[in-house]
């Protein structure tokens, strides 16, 4: 059964007990990456393989997300500052022990070309066993991020062609 999480704000990204930050450069421009994150919400499963469903709710102010393994989230968009930042908070989840979760995607121009530096911050609070498991699972989460961003870059390149 889904439970309500703490309604944390944008400041939680910097103050969360567990913060995992990953970054990678892609060849697509920031506007295209931002569009895939914030505007093409239903397209997430096409490039982020852990995501099986992603759809806007509340007229675009929230999202419903389902992950492989059965985890479900109801989210609120906290910031949609295109093309630099996209942030959402999990309001309800069926993940036991989870108390608060905010994910921030920061985009900035990369290199001398049209590429983008994509930075993803996973900020969470939860019961001690969950916090420990997440810290131990950092490498796996990092790999999932890398694979997702590489797949997104390929998807955007094929759409531009």
Secondary structure, DSSP 8 states (H G I E B T S, - for coil): --EE-----TTHHHH-SEEEEEEEEESS-HHHHHIIIII-GGGHHHH-TTEEEEEEEGGGTEEEEEETTS-EEEEEEEEEETTTEEEEEEEEE--TTEEEEEEEEEEEEETTTTEEEEEEEEEEEE-HHHHHHHHHTHHHHHHHHHHHHHHHHHHHHHHH-
